[in-house]
Amino acid sequence: MQPWVIPGERYYYGWYEGADRQDLPHNRPDGAIKAEIVERLRQNPLTAHHTIRVDVKQAVVIVQGDVDDRVAKRSAGDDCWDTLGVADVSNQLSVAGAIEHEAEHARDLMTADPVTLRATDTILAAATAMAEHSIGDVIVVVDDGRPTGLVTDRDLVVFGLAAGRDATSPLSELLGPTLHSVRPDASIDEVIAIMHREAIRRVAVVEDGHLLGVITLGDLATRRDPGSLLAAISAAEPNHA
């Protein structure tokens, strides 16, 4: 295993530069944290045969390299978090074969044929559709299939029932001002940029005015960072308890 010395500055947060942090746990030296993590990875049967690069700065751990599967990636992250003094972990390990199959365009990642309703449909109809399909949103379309808005389960509660509307109120009363969309050939980076800029969690995929699919923040997490907590939550079966 090759310890990694210093990665590029792009991996660090702004507070690294000249910051004298007082909130780091245990004030343990970075060198001691790094040495323990390297030894943990060497002893871990899931990561022992891999070449993993480790760097620690201001108690933040960065690990890079290639591993066989997602279990090994997650196990390496756990080894980092279990080390005394670690403040944060950036698990940048690549899973073998993941790059070849990684979605490059919106069409590769979208959920095709999302559930749609019309603006004249009721809050009850939307709630029923969400329950039947175990989803948290529906796309609102006009007669020709062109999407005009999106209604989430939160909209039903906060802007519907909590605002005094009853179950027979039309969805048109809940629609926001803008439904953000991308072309099917848009890059995943474009989708991420829109979500970040507009502070939204869902983007419609539209071609020639027709709805093809929808991409959620959970979809991106599942594809880009399969070992993350958000990806695990997104992939889990709905809890009906």
Biotite code that builds the C-alpha atoms (Angstrom):
import biotite.structure as struc

atoms = struc.array([
    struc.Atom([0.000, 0.000, 0.000], chain_id="A", res_id=1, res_name="MET", atom_name="CA", element="C"),
    struc.Atom([1.348, 3.388, -0.989], chain_id="A", res_id=2, res_name="GLN", atom_name="CA", element="C"),
    struc.Atom([0.666, 6.269, 1.416], chain_id="A", res_id=3, res_name="PRO", atom_name="CA", element="C"),
    struc.Atom([-0.378, 9.343, -0.507], chain_id="A", res_id=4, res_name="TRP", atom_name="CA", element="C"),
    struc.Atom([1.508, 12.508, 0.344], chain_id="A", res_id=5, res_name="VAL", atom_name="CA", element="C"),
    struc.Atom([-0.392, 15.594, -0.836], chain_id="A", res_id=6, res_name="ILE", atom_name="CA", element="C"),
    struc.Atom([-3.269, 15.764, -3.336], chain_id="A", res_id=7, res_name="PRO", atom_name="CA", element="C"),
    struc.Atom([-4.261, 18.789, -5.350], chain_id="A", res_id=8, res_name="GLY", atom_name="CA", element="C"),
    struc.Atom([-5.755, 21.776, -3.558], chain_id="A", res_id=9, res_name="GLU", atom_name="CA", element="C"),
    struc.Atom([-9.101, 21.164, -5.208], chain_id="A", res_id=10, res_name="ARG", atom_name="CA", element="C"),
    struc.Atom([-9.802, 18.411, -2.695], chain_id="A", res_id=11, res_name="TYR", atom_name="CA", element="C"),
    struc.Atom([-9.706, 20.778, 0.245], chain_id="A", res_id=12, res_name="TYR", atom_name="CA", element="C"),
    struc.Atom([-12.247, 23.116, 1.709], chain_id="A", res_id=13, res_name="TYR", atom_name="CA", element="C"),
    struc.Atom([-11.703, 26.843, 2.123], chain_id="A", res_id=14, res_name="GLY", atom_name="CA", element="C"),
    struc.Atom([-10.947, 26.704, 5.817], chain_id="A", res_id=15, res_name="TRP", atom_name="CA", element="C"),
    struc.Atom([-7.742, 24.757, 5.154], chain_id="A", res_id=16, res_name="TYR", atom_name="CA", element="C"),
    struc.Atom([-5.859, 27.762, 3.903], chain_id="A", res_id=17, res_name="GLU", atom_name="CA", element="C"),
    struc.Atom([-4.144, 29.321, 6.904], chain_id="A", res_id=18, res_name="GLY", atom_name="CA", element="C"),
    struc.Atom([-6.962, 28.376, 9.244], chain_id="A", res_id=19, res_name="ALA", atom_name="CA", element="C"),
    struc.Atom([-6.186, 27.589, 12.847], chain_id="A", res_id=20, res_name="ASP", atom_name="CA", element="C"),
    struc.Atom([-9.086, 25.318, 13.711], chain_id="A", res_id=21, res_name="ARG", atom_name="CA", element="C"),
    struc.Atom([-10.106, 24.961, 17.319], chain_id="A", res_id=22, res_name="GLN", atom_name="CA", element="C"),
    struc.Atom([-12.960, 22.494, 16.840], chain_id="A", res_id=23, res_name="ASP", atom_name="CA", element="C"),
    struc.Atom([-10.989, 19.426, 15.730], chain_id="A", res_id=24, res_name="LEU", atom_name="CA", element="C"),
    struc.Atom([-11.666, 16.342, 17.872], chain_id="A", res_id=25, res_name="PRO", atom_name="CA", element="C"),
    struc.Atom([-8.871, 15.326, 20.249], chain_id="A", res_id=26, res_name="HIS", atom_name="CA", element="C"),
    struc.Atom([-6.296, 17.593, 18.490], chain_id="A", res_id=27, res_name="ASN", atom_name="CA", element="C"),
    struc.Atom([-4.529, 14.456, 17.292], chain_id="A", res_id=28, res_name="ARG", atom_name="CA", element="C"),
    struc.Atom([-1.670, 15.065, 14.797], chain_id="A", res_id=29, res_name="PRO", atom_name="CA", element="C"),
    struc.Atom([-2.491, 14.385, 11.153], chain_id="A", res_id=30, res_name="ASP", atom_name="CA", element="C"),
    struc.Atom([0.519, 12.093, 10.863], chain_id="A", res_id=31, res_name="GLY", atom_name="CA", element="C"),
    struc.Atom([-0.713, 9.861, 13.670], chain_id="A", res_id=32, res_name="ALA", atom_name="CA", element="C"),
    struc.Atom([-4.205, 9.684, 12.151], chain_id="A", res_id=33, res_name="ILE", atom_name="CA", element="C"),
    struc.Atom([-2.780, 8.803, 8.739], chain_id="A", res_id=34, res_name="LYS", atom_name="CA", element="C"),
    struc.Atom([-0.474, 6.112, 10.136], chain_id="A", res_id=35, res_name="ALA", atom_name="CA", element="C"),
    struc.Atom([-3.332, 4.412, 11.968], chain_id="A", res_id=36, res_name="GLU", atom_name="CA", element="C"),
    struc.Atom([-5.647, 4.508, 8.942], chain_id="A", res_id=37, res_name="ILE", atom_name="CA", element="C"),
    struc.Atom([-2.962, 3.033, 6.663], chain_id="A", res_id=38, res_name="VAL", atom_name="CA", element="C"),
    struc.Atom([-2.425, 0.217, 9.156], chain_id="A", res_id=39, res_name="GLU", atom_name="CA", element="C"),
    struc.Atom([-6.184, -0.395, 9.427], chain_id="A", res_id=40, res_name="ARG", atom_name="CA", element="C"),
    struc.Atom([-6.469, -0.656, 5.647], chain_id="A", res_id=41, res_name="LEU", atom_name="CA", element="C"),
    struc.Atom([-3.530, -3.056, 5.547], chain_id="A", res_id=42, res_name="ARG", atom_name="CA", element="C"),
    struc.Atom([-5.155, -5.294, 8.149], chain_id="A", res_id=43, res_name="GLN", atom_name="CA", element="C"),
    struc.Atom([-8.640, -5.147, 6.635], chain_id="A", res_id=44, res_name="ASN", atom_name="CA", element="C"),
    struc.Atom([-9.113, -8.246, 4.402], chain_id="A", res_id=45, res_name="PRO", atom_name="CA", element="C"),
    struc.Atom([-11.402, -6.258, 2.105], chain_id="A", res_id=46, res_name="LEU", atom_name="CA", element="C"),
    struc.Atom([-8.758, -3.622, 1.346], chain_id="A", res_id=47, res_name="THR", atom_name="CA", element="C"),
    struc.Atom([-5.414, -5.304, 2.126], chain_id="A", res_id=48, res_name="ALA", atom_name="CA", element="C"),
    struc.Atom([-4.720, -6.269, -1.503], chain_id="A", res_id=49, res_name="HIS", atom_name="CA", element="C"),
    struc.Atom([-5.581, -2.868, -2.943], chain_id="A", res_id=50, res_name="HIS", atom_name="CA", element="C"),
    struc.Atom([-3.367, 0.149, -3.522], chain_id="A", res_id=51, res_name="THR", atom_name="CA", element="C"),
    struc.Atom([-5.091, 2.925, -1.613], chain_id="A", res_id=52, res_name="ILE", atom_name="CA", element="C"),
    struc.Atom([-3.714, 6.435, -1.261], chain_id="A", res_id=53, res_name="ARG", atom_name="CA", element="C"),
    struc.Atom([-4.324, 8.195, 2.029], chain_id="A", res_id=54, res_name="VAL", atom_name="CA", element="C"),
    struc.Atom([-3.915, 11.841, 2.967], chain_id="A", res_id=55, res_name="ASP", atom_name="CA", element="C"),
    struc.Atom([-4.922, 13.673, 6.130], chain_id="A", res_id=56, res_name="VAL", atom_name="CA", element="C"),
    struc.Atom([-5.045, 17.420, 6.564], chain_id="A", res_id=57, res_name="LYS", atom_name="CA", element="C"),
    struc.Atom([-6.591, 19.242, 9.495], chain_id="A", res_id=58, res_name="GLN", atom_name="CA", element="C"),
    struc.Atom([-8.091, 15.881, 10.580], chain_id="A", res_id=59, res_name="ALA", atom_name="CA", element="C"),
    struc.Atom([-9.948, 15.451, 7.269], chain_id="A", res_id=60, res_name="VAL", atom_name="CA", element="C"),
    struc.Atom([-9.130, 12.143, 5.564], chain_id="A", res_id=61, res_name="VAL", atom_name="CA", element="C"),
    struc.Atom([-9.030, 11.687, 1.795], chain_id="A", res_id=62, res_name="ILE", atom_name="CA", element="C"),
    struc.Atom([-8.734, 8.185, 0.346], chain_id="A", res_id=63, res_name="VAL", atom_name="CA", element="C"),
    struc.Atom([-8.280, 7.419, -3.349], chain_id="A", res_id=64, res_name="GLN", atom_name="CA", element="C"),
    struc.Atom([-7.613, 4.365, -5.461], chain_id="A", res_id=65, res_name="GLY", atom_name="CA", element="C"),
    struc.Atom([-9.477, 1.419, -6.949], chain_id="A", res_id=66, res_name="ASP", atom_name="CA", element="C"),
    struc.Atom([-11.308, -1.335, -5.065], chain_id="A", res_id=67, res_name="VAL", atom_name="CA", element="C"),
    struc.Atom([-13.178, -4.436, -6.219], chain_id="A", res_id=68, res_name="ASP", atom_name="CA", element="C"),
    struc.Atom([-16.660, -3.605, -4.994], chain_id="A", res_id=69, res_name="ASP", atom_name="CA", element="C"),
    struc.Atom([-18.838, -1.237, -3.007], chain_id="A", res_id=70, res_name="ARG", atom_name="CA", element="C"),
    struc.Atom([-18.452, -3.267, 0.166], chain_id="A", res_id=71, res_name="VAL", atom_name="CA", element="C"),
    struc.Atom([-14.691, -2.659, 0.110], chain_id="A", res_id=72, res_name="ALA", atom_name="CA", element="C"),
    struc.Atom([-15.247, 1.051, -0.504], chain_id="A", res_id=73, res_name="LYS", atom_name="CA", element="C"),
    struc.Atom([-17.637, 1.331, 2.405], chain_id="A", res_id=74, res_name="ARG", atom_name="CA", element="C"),
    struc.Atom([-15.370, -0.728, 4.655], chain_id="A", res_id=75, res_name="SER", atom_name="CA", element="C"),
    struc.Atom([-12.440, 1.597, 3.905], chain_id="A", res_id=76, res_name="ALA", atom_name="CA", element="C"),
    struc.Atom([-14.601, 4.568, 4.816], chain_id="A", res_id=77, res_name="GLY", atom_name="CA", element="C"),
    struc.Atom([-15.598, 2.894, 8.064], chain_id="A", res_id=78, res_name="ASP", atom_name="CA", element="C"),
    struc.Atom([-11.929, 2.335, 8.923], chain_id="A", res_id=79, res_name="ASP", atom_name="CA", element="C"),
    struc.Atom([-11.332, 6.049, 8.465], chain_id="A", res_id=80, res_name="CYS", atom_name="CA", element="C"),
    struc.Atom([-14.303, 7.092, 10.580], chain_id="A", res_id=81, res_name="TRP", atom_name="CA", element="C"),
    struc.Atom([-13.359, 4.632, 13.333], chain_id="A", res_id=82, res_name="ASP", atom_name="CA", element="C"),
    struc.Atom([-9.949, 6.261, 13.733], chain_id="A", res_id=83, res_name="THR", atom_name="CA", element="C"),
    struc.Atom([-9.556, 8.559, 16.728], chain_id="A", res_id=84, res_name="LEU", atom_name="CA", element="C"),
    struc.Atom([-9.316, 12.245, 15.828], chain_id="A", res_id=85, res_name="GLY", atom_name="CA", element="C"),
    struc.Atom([-10.964, 12.154, 12.389], chain_id="A", res_id=86, res_name="VAL", atom_name="CA", element="C"),
    struc.Atom([-13.203, 15.159, 11.695], chain_id="A", res_id=87, res_name="ALA", atom_name="CA", element="C"),
    struc.Atom([-14.417, 14.242, 8.207], chain_id="A", res_id=88, res_name="ASP", atom_name="CA", element="C"),
    struc.Atom([-13.830, 11.674, 5.444], chain_id="A", res_id=89, res_name="VAL", atom_name="CA", element="C"),
    struc.Atom([-13.791, 12.120, 1.669], chain_id="A", res_id=90, res_name="SER", atom_name="CA", element="C"),
    struc.Atom([-14.111, 8.615, 0.270], chain_id="A", res_id=91, res_name="ASN", atom_name="CA", element="C"),
    struc.Atom([-13.021, 8.968, -3.366], chain_id="A", res_id=92, res_name="GLN", atom_name="CA", element="C"),
    struc.Atom([-12.344, 5.281, -3.990], chain_id="A", res_id=93, res_name="LEU", atom_name="CA", element="C"),
    struc.Atom([-13.454, 4.021, -7.395], chain_id="A", res_id=94, res_name="SER", atom_name="CA", element="C"),
    struc.Atom([-15.289, 0.728, -7.686], chain_id="A", res_id=95, res_name="VAL", atom_name="CA", element="C"),
    struc.Atom([-13.973, -1.577, -10.415], chain_id="A", res_id=96, res_name="ALA", atom_name="CA", element="C"),
    struc.Atom([-16.103, -1.312, -13.548], chain_id="A", res_id=97, res_name="GLY", atom_name="CA", element="C"),
    struc.Atom([-18.134, 1.624, -12.231], chain_id="A", res_id=98, res_name="ALA", atom_name="CA", element="C"),
    struc.Atom([-16.519, 4.120, -14.604], chain_id="A", res_id=99, res_name="ILE", atom_name="CA", element="C"),
    struc.Atom([-17.434, 2.090, -17.680], chain_id="A", res_id=100, res_name="GLU", atom_name="CA", element="C"),
    struc.Atom([-21.095, 2.011, -16.726], chain_id="A", res_id=101, res_name="HIS", atom_name="CA", element="C"),
    struc.Atom([-21.376, 5.475, -15.216], chain_id="A", res_id=102, res_name="GLU", atom_name="CA", element="C"),
    struc.Atom([-24.166, 7.502, -16.722], chain_id="A", res_id=103, res_name="ALA", atom_name="CA", element="C"),
    struc.Atom([-22.863, 10.201, -19.033], chain_id="A", res_id=104, res_name="GLU", atom_name="CA", element="C"),
    struc.Atom([-26.161, 11.775, -20.009], chain_id="A", res_id=105, res_name="HIS", atom_name="CA", element="C"),
    struc.Atom([-29.517, 12.534, -18.464], chain_id="A", res_id=106, res_name="ALA", atom_name="CA", element="C"),
    struc.Atom([-31.231, 9.810, -20.486], chain_id="A", res_id=107, res_name="ARG", atom_name="CA", element="C"),
    struc.Atom([-28.944, 7.194, -18.916], chain_id="A", res_id=108, res_name="ASP", atom_name="CA", element="C"),
    struc.Atom([-29.888, 8.106, -15.362], chain_id="A", res_id=109, res_name="LEU", atom_name="CA", element="C"),
    struc.Atom([-33.502, 9.251, -15.575], chain_id="A", res_id=110, res_name="MET", atom_name="CA", element="C"),
    struc.Atom([-36.503, 7.296, -14.397], chain_id="A", res_id=111, res_name="THR", atom_name="CA", element="C"),
    struc.Atom([-38.475, 6.900, -17.600], chain_id="A", res_id=112, res_name="ALA", atom_name="CA", element="C"),
    struc.Atom([-42.234, 7.362, -17.867], chain_id="A", res_id=113, res_name="ASP", atom_name="CA", element="C"),
    struc.Atom([-42.780, 9.076, -14.514], chain_id="A", res_id=114, res_name="PRO", atom_name="CA", element="C"),
    struc.Atom([-46.272, 9.269, -13.074], chain_id="A", res_id=115, res_name="VAL", atom_name="CA", element="C"),
    struc.Atom([-48.154, 12.259, -14.463], chain_id="A", res_id=116, res_name="THR", atom_name="CA", element="C"),
    struc.Atom([-51.408, 14.034, -13.684], chain_id="A", res_id=117, res_name="LEU", atom_name="CA", element="C"),
    struc.Atom([-53.177, 17.082, -15.043], chain_id="A", res_id=118, res_name="ARG", atom_name="CA", element="C"),
    struc.Atom([-53.592, 20.417, -13.325], chain_id="A", res_id=119, res_name="ALA", atom_name="CA", element="C"),
    struc.Atom([-57.318, 19.774, -12.977], chain_id="A", res_id=120, res_name="THR", atom_name="CA", element="C"),
    struc.Atom([-56.724, 16.547, -11.048], chain_id="A", res_id=121, res_name="ASP", atom_name="CA", element="C"),
    struc.Atom([-57.211, 16.729, -7.312], chain_id="A", res_id=122, res_name="THR", atom_name="CA", element="C"),
    struc.Atom([-54.940, 16.610, -4.295], chain_id="A", res_id=123, res_name="ILE", atom_name="CA", element="C"),
    struc.Atom([-56.555, 13.268, -3.451], chain_id="A", res_id=124, res_name="LEU", atom_name="CA", element="C"),
    struc.Atom([-55.671, 11.912, -6.901], chain_id="A", res_id=125, res_name="ALA", atom_name="CA", element="C"),
    struc.Atom([-52.046, 12.932, -6.429], chain_id="A", res_id=126, res_name="ALA", atom_name="CA", element="C"),
    struc.Atom([-51.868, 11.401, -2.947], chain_id="A", res_id=127, res_name="ALA", atom_name="CA", element="C"),
    struc.Atom([-53.411, 8.189, -4.247], chain_id="A", res_id=128, res_name="THR", atom_name="CA", element="C"),
    struc.Atom([-50.937, 7.997, -7.140], chain_id="A", res_id=129, res_name="ALA", atom_name="CA", element="C"),
    struc.Atom([-47.987, 8.548, -4.810], chain_id="A", res_id=130, res_name="MET", atom_name="CA", element="C"),
    struc.Atom([-49.212, 5.825, -2.472], chain_id="A", res_id=131, res_name="ALA", atom_name="CA", element="C"),
    struc.Atom([-49.837, 3.327, -5.280], chain_id="A", res_id=132, res_name="GLU", atom_name="CA", element="C"),
    struc.Atom([-46.423, 3.848, -6.888], chain_id="A", res_id=133, res_name="HIS", atom_name="CA", element="C"),
    struc.Atom([-44.393, 4.451, -3.679], chain_id="A", res_id=134, res_name="SER", atom_name="CA", element="C"),
    struc.Atom([-43.134, 7.800, -4.976], chain_id="A", res_id=135, res_name="ILE", atom_name="CA", element="C"),
    struc.Atom([-42.832, 11.290, -3.533], chain_id="A", res_id=136, res_name="GLY", atom_name="CA", element="C"),
    struc.Atom([-43.863, 13.421, -6.497], chain_id="A", res_id=137, res_name="ASP", atom_name="CA", element="C"),
    struc.Atom([-45.920, 13.573, -9.673], chain_id="A", res_id=138, res_name="VAL", atom_name="CA", element="C"),
    struc.Atom([-45.330, 15.607, -12.819], chain_id="A", res_id=139, res_name="ILE", atom_name="CA", element="C"),
    struc.Atom([-48.227, 17.802, -13.921], chain_id="A", res_id=140, res_name="VAL", atom_name="CA", element="C"),
    struc.Atom([-48.790, 17.876, -17.695], chain_id="A", res_id=141, res_name="VAL", atom_name="CA", element="C"),
    struc.Atom([-51.197, 19.518, -20.132], chain_id="A", res_id=142, res_name="VAL", atom_name="CA", element="C"),
    struc.Atom([-53.301, 17.643, -22.669], chain_id="A", res_id=143, res_name="ASP", atom_name="CA", element="C"),
    struc.Atom([-50.523, 17.292, -25.231], chain_id="A", res_id=144, res_name="ASP", atom_name="CA", element="C"),
    struc.Atom([-48.204, 15.722, -22.626], chain_id="A", res_id=145, res_name="GLY", atom_name="CA", element="C"),
    struc.Atom([-46.082, 18.825, -22.120], chain_id="A", res_id=146, res_name="ARG", atom_name="CA", element="C"),
    struc.Atom([-44.948, 19.126, -18.476], chain_id="A", res_id=147, res_name="PRO", atom_name="CA", element="C"),
    struc.Atom([-45.942, 22.308, -16.675], chain_id="A", res_id=148, res_name="THR", atom_name="CA", element="C"),
    struc.Atom([-45.037, 21.644, -13.062], chain_id="A", res_id=149, res_name="GLY", atom_name="CA", element="C"),
    struc.Atom([-44.252, 19.246, -10.281], chain_id="A", res_id=150, res_name="LEU", atom_name="CA", element="C"),
    struc.Atom([-46.113, 18.440, -7.064], chain_id="A", res_id=151, res_name="VAL", atom_name="CA", element="C"),
    struc.Atom([-44.395, 16.667, -4.178], chain_id="A", res_id=152, res_name="THR", atom_name="CA", element="C"),
    struc.Atom([-45.810, 14.933, -1.124], chain_id="A", res_id=153, res_name="ASP", atom_name="CA", element="C"),
    struc.Atom([-44.585, 17.906, 0.908], chain_id="A", res_id=154, res_name="ARG", atom_name="CA", element="C"),
    struc.Atom([-46.585, 20.247, -1.338], chain_id="A", res_id=155, res_name="ASP", atom_name="CA", element="C"),
    struc.Atom([-49.729, 18.222, -0.622], chain_id="A", res_id=156, res_name="LEU", atom_name="CA", element="C"),
    struc.Atom([-49.269, 18.665, 3.119], chain_id="A", res_id=157, res_name="VAL", atom_name="CA", element="C"),
    struc.Atom([-47.744, 22.146, 3.466], chain_id="A", res_id=158, res_name="VAL", atom_name="CA", element="C"),
    struc.Atom([-49.422, 24.032, 0.613], chain_id="A", res_id=159, res_name="PHE", atom_name="CA", element="C"),
    struc.Atom([-52.480, 21.793, 0.416], chain_id="A", res_id=160, res_name="GLY", atom_name="CA", element="C"),
    struc.Atom([-54.013, 20.521, 3.632], chain_id="A", res_id=161, res_name="LEU", atom_name="CA", element="C"),
    struc.Atom([-52.078, 22.790, 6.035], chain_id="A", res_id=162, res_name="ALA", atom_name="CA", element="C"),
    struc.Atom([-53.088, 25.815, 3.944], chain_id="A", res_id=163, res_name="ALA", atom_name="CA", element="C"),
    struc.Atom([-56.781, 24.959, 4.304], chain_id="A", res_id=164, res_name="GLY", atom_name="CA", element="C"),
    struc.Atom([-57.348, 23.269, 0.974], chain_id="A", res_id=165, res_name="ARG", atom_name="CA", element="C"),
    struc.Atom([-59.346, 20.054, 0.944], chain_id="A", res_id=166, res_name="ASP", atom_name="CA", element="C"),
    struc.Atom([-58.719, 16.820, -0.923], chain_id="A", res_id=167, res_name="ALA", atom_name="CA", element="C"),
    struc.Atom([-60.834, 17.948, -3.890], chain_id="A", res_id=168, res_name="THR", atom_name="CA", element="C"),
    struc.Atom([-58.746, 21.051, -4.590], chain_id="A", res_id=169, res_name="SER", atom_name="CA", element="C"),
    struc.Atom([-57.027, 21.000, -8.002], chain_id="A", res_id=170, res_name="PRO", atom_name="CA", element="C"),
    struc.Atom([-53.280, 20.544, -8.335], chain_id="A", res_id=171, res_name="LEU", atom_name="CA", element="C"),
    struc.Atom([-53.083, 23.837, -10.227], chain_id="A", res_id=172, res_name="SER", atom_name="CA", element="C"),
    struc.Atom([-53.309, 25.573, -6.833], chain_id="A", res_id=173, res_name="GLU", atom_name="CA", element="C"),
    struc.Atom([-50.097, 23.871, -5.689], chain_id="A", res_id=174, res_name="LEU", atom_name="CA", element="C"),
    struc.Atom([-47.883, 24.366, -8.725], chain_id="A", res_id=175, res_name="LEU", atom_name="CA", element="C"),
    struc.Atom([-44.714, 26.400, -8.267], chain_id="A", res_id=176, res_name="GLY", atom_name="CA", element="C"),
    struc.Atom([-43.494, 29.013, -10.745], chain_id="A", res_id=177, res_name="PRO", atom_name="CA", element="C"),
    struc.Atom([-40.929, 26.874, -12.586], chain_id="A", res_id=178, res_name="THR", atom_name="CA", element="C"),
    struc.Atom([-40.306, 23.267, -13.539], chain_id="A", res_id=179, res_name="LEU", atom_name="CA", element="C"),
    struc.Atom([-36.613, 22.939, -14.299], chain_id="A", res_id=180, res_name="HIS", atom_name="CA", element="C"),
    struc.Atom([-35.739, 20.566, -17.105], chain_id="A", res_id=181, res_name="SER", atom_name="CA", element="C"),
    struc.Atom([-32.830, 19.323, -19.217], chain_id="A", res_id=182, res_name="VAL", atom_name="CA", element="C"),
    struc.Atom([-32.458, 17.690, -22.596], chain_id="A", res_id=183, res_name="ARG", atom_name="CA", element="C"),
    struc.Atom([-31.926, 13.912, -22.684], chain_id="A", res_id=184, res_name="PRO", atom_name="CA", element="C"),
    struc.Atom([-28.384, 14.456, -23.989], chain_id="A", res_id=185, res_name="ASP", atom_name="CA", element="C"),
    struc.Atom([-27.490, 16.871, -21.166], chain_id="A", res_id=186, res_name="ALA", atom_name="CA", element="C"),
    struc.Atom([-24.472, 15.767, -19.152], chain_id="A", res_id=187, res_name="SER", atom_name="CA", element="C"),
    struc.Atom([-24.835, 14.639, -15.573], chain_id="A", res_id=188, res_name="ILE", atom_name="CA", element="C"),
    struc.Atom([-22.657, 17.581, -14.583], chain_id="A", res_id=189, res_name="ASP", atom_name="CA", element="C"),
    struc.Atom([-25.278, 19.903, -16.111], chain_id="A", res_id=190, res_name="GLU", atom_name="CA", element="C"),
    struc.Atom([-27.989, 18.231, -14.048], chain_id="A", res_id=191, res_name="VAL", atom_name="CA", element="C"),
    struc.Atom([-25.928, 18.605, -10.877], chain_id="A", res_id=192, res_name="ILE", atom_name="CA", element="C"),
    struc.Atom([-25.231, 22.262, -11.682], chain_id="A", res_id=193, res_name="ALA", atom_name="CA", element="C"),
    struc.Atom([-28.948, 23.010, -12.078], chain_id="A", res_id=194, res_name="ILE", atom_name="CA", element="C"),
    struc.Atom([-29.837, 21.269, -8.816], chain_id="A", res_id=195, res_name="MET", atom_name="CA", element="C"),
    struc.Atom([-27.109, 23.193, -7.018], chain_id="A", res_id=196, res_name="HIS", atom_name="CA", element="C"),
    struc.Atom([-27.943, 26.563, -8.565], chain_id="A", res_id=197, res_name="ARG", atom_name="CA", element="C"),
    struc.Atom([-31.701, 26.301, -8.088], chain_id="A", res_id=198, res_name="GLU", atom_name="CA", element="C"),
    struc.Atom([-31.575, 24.381, -4.770], chain_id="A", res_id=199, res_name="ALA", atom_name="CA", element="C"),
    struc.Atom([-33.886, 21.650, -6.097], chain_id="A", res_id=200, res_name="ILE", atom_name="CA", element="C"),
    struc.Atom([-33.940, 17.876, -5.809], chain_id="A", res_id=201, res_name="ARG", atom_name="CA", element="C"),
    struc.Atom([-35.670, 16.882, -9.047], chain_id="A", res_id=202, res_name="ARG", atom_name="CA", element="C"),
    struc.Atom([-35.125, 17.755, -12.705], chain_id="A", res_id=203, res_name="VAL", atom_name="CA", element="C"),
    struc.Atom([-37.390, 16.757, -15.581], chain_id="A", res_id=204, res_name="ALA", atom_name="CA", element="C"),
    struc.Atom([-35.936, 15.350, -18.808], chain_id="A", res_id=205, res_name="VAL", atom_name="CA", element="C"),
    struc.Atom([-37.776, 16.870, -21.762], chain_id="A", res_id=206, res_name="VAL", atom_name="CA", element="C"),
    struc.Atom([-37.375, 16.580, -25.536], chain_id="A", res_id=207, res_name="GLU", atom_name="CA", element="C"),
    struc.Atom([-39.366, 18.649, -28.027], chain_id="A", res_id=208, res_name="ASP", atom_name="CA", element="C"),
    struc.Atom([-41.734, 19.620, -25.246], chain_id="A", res_id=209, res_name="GLY", atom_name="CA", element="C"),
    struc.Atom([-42.502, 16.030, -24.263], chain_id="A", res_id=210, res_name="HIS", atom_name="CA", element="C"),
    struc.Atom([-41.668, 14.539, -20.897], chain_id="A", res_id=211, res_name="LEU", atom_name="CA", element="C"),
    struc.Atom([-39.297, 11.578, -21.089], chain_id="A", res_id=212, res_name="LEU", atom_name="CA", element="C"),
    struc.Atom([-38.321, 11.095, -17.462], chain_id="A", res_id=213, res_name="GLY", atom_name="CA", element="C"),
    struc.Atom([-37.188, 12.628, -14.195], chain_id="A", res_id=214, res_name="VAL", atom_name="CA", element="C"),
    struc.Atom([-33.888, 12.648, -12.299], chain_id="A", res_id=215, res_name="ILE", atom_name="CA", element="C"),
    struc.Atom([-33.784, 12.994, -8.523], chain_id="A", res_id=216, res_name="THR", atom_name="CA", element="C"),
    struc.Atom([-30.998, 13.836, -6.119], chain_id="A", res_id=217, res_name="LEU", atom_name="CA", element="C"),
    struc.Atom([-31.203, 10.237, -4.912], chain_id="A", res_id=218, res_name="GLY", atom_name="CA", element="C"),
    struc.Atom([-30.605, 8.967, -8.463], chain_id="A", res_id=219, res_name="ASP", atom_name="CA", element="C"),
    struc.Atom([-27.412, 11.015, -8.654], chain_id="A", res_id=220, res_name="LEU", atom_name="CA", element="C"),
    struc.Atom([-26.201, 9.774, -5.279], chain_id="A", res_id=221, res_name="ALA", atom_name="CA", element="C"),
    struc.Atom([-26.877, 6.152, -6.190], chain_id="A", res_id=222, res_name="THR", atom_name="CA", element="C"),
    struc.Atom([-24.852, 6.476, -9.396], chain_id="A", res_id=223, res_name="ARG", atom_name="CA", element="C"),
    struc.Atom([-22.076, 8.870, -8.367], chain_id="A", res_id=224, res_name="ARG", atom_name="CA", element="C"),
    struc.Atom([-21.512, 7.859, -4.731], chain_id="A", res_id=225, res_name="ASP", atom_name="CA", element="C"),
    struc.Atom([-23.072, 4.416, -4.156], chain_id="A", res_id=226, res_name="PRO", atom_name="CA", element="C"),
    struc.Atom([-21.474, 4.087, -0.725], chain_id="A", res_id=227, res_name="GLY", atom_name="CA", element="C"),
    struc.Atom([-23.086, 7.228, 0.663], chain_id="A", res_id=228, res_name="SER", atom_name="CA", element="C"),
    struc.Atom([-25.895, 7.342, 3.186], chain_id="A", res_id=229, res_name="LEU", atom_name="CA", element="C"),
    struc.Atom([-28.164, 9.186, 0.730], chain_id="A", res_id=230, res_name="LEU", atom_name="CA", element="C"),
    struc.Atom([-27.650, 6.438, -1.865], chain_id="A", res_id=231, res_name="ALA", atom_name="CA", element="C"),
    struc.Atom([-28.478, 3.747, 0.680], chain_id="A", res_id=232, res_name="ALA", atom_name="CA", element="C"),
    struc.Atom([-31.650, 5.552, 1.727], chain_id="A", res_id=233, res_name="ILE", atom_name="CA", element="C"),
    struc.Atom([-32.683, 6.113, -1.898], chain_id="A", res_id=234, res_name="SER", atom_name="CA", element="C"),
    struc.Atom([-32.172, 2.440, -2.769], chain_id="A", res_id=235, res_name="ALA", atom_name="CA", element="C"),
    struc.Atom([-34.051, 1.120, 0.259], chain_id="A", res_id=236, res_name="ALA", atom_name="CA", element="C"),
    struc.Atom([-37.568, -0.254, 0.003], chain_id="A", res_id=237, res_name="GLU", atom_name="CA", element="C"),
    struc.Atom([-40.286, 2.120, 1.234], chain_id="A", res_id=238, res_name="PRO", atom_name="CA", element="C"),
    struc.Atom([-41.130, 1.734, 4.911], chain_id="A", res_id=239, res_name="ASN", atom_name="CA", element="C"),
    struc.Atom([-44.886, 1.305, 5.348], chain_id="A", res_id=240, res_name="HIS", atom_name="CA", element="C"),
    struc.Atom([-44.747, 0.761, 9.117], chain_id="A", res_id=241, res_name="ALA", atom_name="CA", element="C"),
])
